[in-house]
Amino acid sequence: MTHPTDNRRARGHLHTALHLAADGLPVLPLRKGKVPFGNCPACAQNACGGRPNMKTPGPCACPKPCHGWAAATTDPHVLNSPAWASAWRHAATVAYHPGGAGVTVVDLDDPAAVRWARTTLPLTRTVTTTRGEHWIYRGTMPSSNAVRPGVDIKSLMQYARWLGPGTGATAALPGAVRALAVNPSPARRAPQTLSAPLKSHGGECPHRMPAYLDRGIAMAVQRITEARSAIHATVYCTFLAVLSTHGRCGCLTDAHVARLFTAAQAKGESPRHCTDAWTNALTTLGL
């Protein structure tokens, strides 16, 4: 049974989404945890074939809000559709695709990052967040997380929470921001894909045979894919299980890690959340 509060919240999110879409911002719902809704079974792991051009927003043939940021749309018929109704009822907030709106968001995640921006970057439209600020510039570029401590860039192929219009005039995207993605700070956080995450001892699993590792990765991917709730916890626990078995033998390759990250992102986890879960699992195991 749907609670009246859920209906009111859904109407509020939909009203916001329609208003933003009318202004040209491609929008999508976010669930609890500030992540997109996971793909439906038909779209899981891009079984549907995915989108023909993942650099632009818009749904695939599936009518539901699948494929994370790529589901963002300005079409009021899609936003009002029955297929999206359940997502709005369970949504925690509304997000938009900055690149699709022609802008870049510099996400400053803490006071230190804000102080750095104020002394380094040109002033522009600013939106206050729960921990810092979003600086919004006119123009697009590839998105990149952790370009320096506390700083993410959200533009093409990424989403950002809608936290209000902000204040100030929107400045043109400066070269200083573009340079961050090309020449990131050496103090940046863990990358979004992990190459050779652990010391190798020959690349062959010593437990039994290479097939043992392959079966383990396949089971881990299946566990993530079949999760219907507590996605964050499932991804972390799965990463922890894989690392507890194979984390010290050096047999995990970039391809294995990529399979795990791809499965998690197909459920709506962001690249940053995947990296955080992996890093936390390594720390827990002392690796």
C-alpha positions as CSV (number, residue, x, y, z in Angstrom):
1,M,0.0,0.0,0.0
2,T,1.4,3.4,-1.0
3,H,1.6,5.9,1.9
4,P,0.1,9.4,1.2
5,T,3.4,10.9,2.1
6,D,5.1,8.9,-0.7
7,N,2.5,10.3,-3.2
8,R,3.2,13.9,-2.0
9,R,6.9,13.4,-2.3
10,A,6.6,11.8,-5.7
11,R,4.4,14.8,-6.9
12,G,7.0,17.2,-5.6
13,H,9.9,15.4,-7.3
14,L,7.9,15.2,-10.6
15,H,7.0,18.9,-10.4
16,T,10.6,19.8,-10.0
17,A,11.7,17.5,-12.8
18,L,9.1,18.9,-15.2
19,H,10.1,22.5,-14.4
20,L,13.8,21.7,-15.0
21,A,13.1,19.8,-18.2
22,A,11.1,22.7,-19.5
23,D,14.3,24.8,-19.0
24,G,16.3,22.3,-21.0
25,L,17.9,20.3,-18.1
26,P,17.8,16.5,-18.8
27,V,16.6,15.0,-15.4
28,L,16.3,11.7,-13.7
29,P,15.3,10.4,-10.2
30,L,17.8,9.4,-7.6
31,R,17.1,6.8,-4.9
32,K,18.4,6.8,-1.4
33,G,22.2,7.1,-1.4
34,K,22.1,9.7,-4.1
35,V,22.5,7.1,-6.9
36,P,20.3,6.3,-9.9
37,F,17.8,3.4,-9.8
38,G,19.3,0.1,-10.9
39,N,18.6,-1.3,-14.3
40,C,15.5,-3.4,-14.8
41,P,16.2,-7.2,-15.4
42,A,15.9,-6.6,-19.2
43,C,18.6,-4.0,-19.1
44,A,20.9,-5.5,-16.4
45,Q,24.5,-5.6,-17.6
46,N,23.3,-3.9,-20.8
47,A,21.6,-7.1,-21.9
48,C,19.3,-4.9,-23.9
49,G,22.2,-3.7,-26.0
50,G,22.4,-0.4,-24.1
51,R,22.1,3.0,-25.8
52,P,23.4,3.5,-29.3
53,N,25.2,6.7,-28.2
54,M,26.0,6.8,-24.5
55,K,27.5,10.3,-24.7
56,T,24.0,11.9,-24.8
57,P,21.1,11.4,-22.4
58,G,17.9,9.6,-23.3
59,P,16.4,6.2,-22.7
60,C,17.0,3.0,-24.6
61,A,14.0,1.0,-25.8
62,C,13.2,0.2,-22.2
63,P,10.5,2.7,-20.9
64,K,12.0,2.7,-17.3
65,P,14.7,5.0,-16.0
66,C,17.5,2.6,-16.7
67,H,21.2,3.1,-17.6
68,G,21.9,5.6,-14.8
69,W,22.8,9.1,-16.0
70,A,21.8,8.2,-19.6
71,A,18.1,7.9,-18.6
72,A,18.1,11.7,-18.1
73,T,15.5,13.3,-20.3
74,T,13.6,16.5,-21.0
75,D,10.6,14.7,-22.5
76,P,7.6,15.4,-20.2
77,H,5.8,12.3,-21.6
78,V,8.6,10.1,-20.4
79,L,8.8,11.9,-17.0
80,N,5.0,11.5,-16.6
81,S,4.8,7.9,-17.8
82,P,3.6,5.0,-15.7
83,A,6.9,3.3,-16.2
84,W,8.6,6.2,-14.2
85,A,5.9,6.5,-11.6
86,S,7.4,3.9,-9.2
87,A,10.8,5.6,-9.4
88,W,9.3,8.9,-8.5
89,R,7.5,7.3,-5.5
90,H,10.7,5.9,-4.2
91,A,13.0,8.7,-5.2
92,A,15.0,10.6,-2.6
93,T,15.8,13.6,-4.9
94,V,16.1,14.8,-8.5
95,A,19.3,14.9,-10.5
96,Y,20.3,16.2,-13.9
97,H,22.8,15.5,-16.6
98,P,25.2,18.5,-16.7
99,G,26.7,17.7,-20.1
100,G,23.2,17.4,-21.6
101,A,22.4,20.8,-20.3
102,G,25.7,22.3,-21.7
103,V,27.3,22.9,-18.4
104,T,30.1,21.5,-16.2
105,V,29.8,21.2,-12.4
106,V,32.9,21.4,-10.2
107,D,31.8,19.5,-7.1
108,L,33.7,20.8,-4.1
109,D,33.2,18.3,-1.4
110,D,34.6,20.0,1.7
111,P,35.6,23.4,3.1
112,A,39.2,22.9,2.1
113,A,38.2,22.3,-1.5
114,V,35.9,25.4,-1.5
115,R,38.8,27.5,-0.2
116,W,41.0,26.2,-3.0
117,A,38.4,27.1,-5.6
118,R,38.0,30.6,-4.3
119,T,41.6,31.3,-4.7
120,T,42.2,29.4,-8.0
121,L,39.1,29.4,-10.2
122,P,37.1,32.2,-11.8
123,L,33.9,33.1,-10.0
124,T,30.7,31.6,-11.4
125,R,27.2,30.4,-10.4
126,T,27.5,28.7,-7.1
127,V,25.1,26.2,-5.4
128,T,25.5,25.3,-1.7
129,T,25.6,21.5,-1.0
130,T,25.5,19.6,2.3
131,R,29.3,19.5,2.6
132,G,30.6,22.1,0.2
133,E,29.6,23.8,-3.1
134,H,28.9,23.2,-6.7
135,W,30.5,25.7,-9.1
136,I,28.7,25.6,-12.4
137,Y,30.4,26.7,-15.7
138,R,29.0,27.1,-19.2
139,G,30.5,24.5,-21.5
140,T,31.2,20.7,-21.3
141,M,34.1,18.4,-20.9
142,P,34.8,14.7,-19.9
143,S,33.8,14.0,-16.3
144,S,36.5,13.0,-13.9
145,N,36.4,12.1,-10.2
146,A,39.0,13.1,-7.6
147,V,41.0,15.4,-9.8
148,R,42.4,16.8,-6.5
149,P,41.4,16.2,-2.9
150,G,37.7,16.9,-2.5
151,V,37.1,17.9,-6.1
152,D,35.1,16.1,-8.8
153,I,34.2,17.2,-12.3
154,K,30.7,16.4,-13.5
155,S,29.8,17.1,-17.1
156,L,29.5,14.5,-19.9
157,M,28.3,11.0,-19.0
158,Q,27.6,12.0,-15.3
159,Y,24.8,13.3,-13.1
160,A,24.6,15.9,-10.4
161,R,21.9,16.5,-7.8
162,W,19.6,19.4,-8.3
163,L,20.1,21.6,-5.2
164,G,18.6,24.8,-6.5
165,P,19.5,27.4,-9.1
166,G,22.3,28.9,-7.0
167,T,23.6,32.4,-7.1
168,G,25.8,34.4,-9.4
169,A,26.3,34.6,-13.2
170,T,27.4,31.4,-15.0
171,A,30.9,31.9,-16.4
172,A,32.5,30.2,-19.4
173,L,34.3,27.0,-18.6
174,P,37.9,28.0,-17.9
175,G,41.1,26.3,-19.0
176,A,42.0,25.8,-15.3
177,V,39.1,23.4,-14.9
178,R,39.9,21.5,-18.1
179,A,43.5,21.2,-17.0
180,L,42.4,19.4,-13.8
181,A,41.3,16.4,-15.8
182,V,44.4,16.4,-17.9
183,N,46.9,17.0,-15.1
184,P,45.3,15.8,-11.9
185,S,46.8,16.5,-8.5
186,P,49.2,13.8,-7.3
187,A,47.3,13.8,-4.1
188,R,44.1,12.7,-5.8
189,R,42.1,9.9,-4.3
190,A,41.9,6.3,-5.7
191,P,41.1,6.2,-9.4
192,Q,37.8,4.9,-10.7
193,T,39.3,1.9,-12.4
194,L,42.0,0.0,-10.6
195,S,44.9,-1.4,-12.6
196,A,46.9,-4.1,-10.9
197,P,45.3,-3.3,-7.5
198,L,47.4,-5.8,-5.6
199,K,50.9,-7.1,-6.0
200,S,51.0,-9.9,-8.6
201,H,52.6,-13.3,-8.0
202,G,52.4,-14.6,-11.5
203,G,48.7,-13.9,-12.3
204,E,47.6,-17.4,-11.6
205,C,45.3,-18.3,-8.7
206,P,47.2,-20.7,-6.4
207,H,44.1,-22.0,-4.6
208,R,43.2,-24.6,-7.2
209,M,43.3,-23.5,-10.8
210,P,42.6,-20.3,-12.9
211,A,39.0,-21.5,-13.4
212,Y,38.4,-21.3,-9.6
213,L,39.0,-17.5,-9.8
214,D,36.8,-17.2,-12.9
215,R,33.9,-19.0,-11.1
216,G,34.4,-16.8,-8.1
217,I,34.1,-13.6,-10.1
218,A,31.1,-15.0,-12.0
219,M,29.4,-15.8,-8.6
220,A,30.3,-12.3,-7.3
221,V,28.8,-10.6,-10.4
222,Q,25.7,-12.7,-10.1
223,R,25.3,-11.8,-6.4
224,I,25.4,-8.1,-7.2
225,T,23.2,-8.4,-10.3
226,E,20.5,-10.3,-8.4
227,A,20.4,-7.8,-5.4
228,R,17.0,-6.1,-5.1
229,S,17.7,-4.0,-2.1
230,A,20.7,-2.8,0.1
231,I,22.8,-2.4,-3.1
232,H,25.5,-0.4,-1.3
233,A,25.9,-3.1,1.3
234,T,25.8,-5.9,-1.2
235,V,28.5,-4.4,-3.4
236,Y,30.8,-3.8,-0.4
237,C,30.2,-7.3,1.1
238,T,30.8,-8.9,-2.4
239,F,34.1,-6.9,-2.9
240,L,35.1,-7.9,0.6
241,A,34.4,-11.6,-0.1
242,V,36.4,-11.6,-3.3
243,L,39.4,-9.8,-1.7
244,S,39.3,-12.0,1.3
245,T,39.7,-15.1,-1.0
246,H,42.0,-13.7,-3.7
247,G,43.3,-10.4,-2.4
248,R,46.6,-11.7,-1.1
249,C,47.6,-14.1,-3.9
250,G,48.0,-11.5,-6.6
251,C,45.7,-13.3,-9.1
252,L,43.1,-10.5,-9.6
253,T,43.6,-8.6,-12.8
254,D,42.2,-5.3,-14.1
255,A,39.7,-7.3,-16.2
256,H,38.4,-9.1,-13.1
257,V,38.0,-5.8,-11.2
258,A,36.3,-4.2,-14.2
259,R,33.7,-7.0,-14.3
260,L,32.8,-6.3,-10.6
261,F,32.7,-2.6,-11.2
262,T,30.5,-3.0,-14.3
263,A,28.0,-5.2,-12.4
264,A,27.8,-2.7,-9.6
265,Q,27.3,0.3,-11.9
266,A,24.6,-1.6,-13.7
267,K,22.7,-1.6,-10.4
268,G,23.1,2.1,-10.2
269,E,26.3,2.5,-8.2
270,S,28.5,5.4,-9.3
271,P,32.2,4.8,-10.3
272,R,33.1,6.8,-7.2
273,H,31.0,4.6,-4.9
274,C,32.6,1.5,-6.5
275,T,36.1,2.7,-5.8
276,D,35.1,3.7,-2.2
277,A,33.7,0.2,-1.6
278,W,36.8,-1.4,-3.0
279,T,39.1,0.8,-1.1
280,N,37.2,0.2,2.2
281,A,37.3,-3.5,1.6
282,L,41.1,-3.4,1.1
283,T,41.4,-1.3,4.3
284,T,39.2,-3.7,6.3
285,L,41.4,-6.7,5.2
286,G,44.6,-4.8,5.8
287,L,45.7,-5.0,2.1
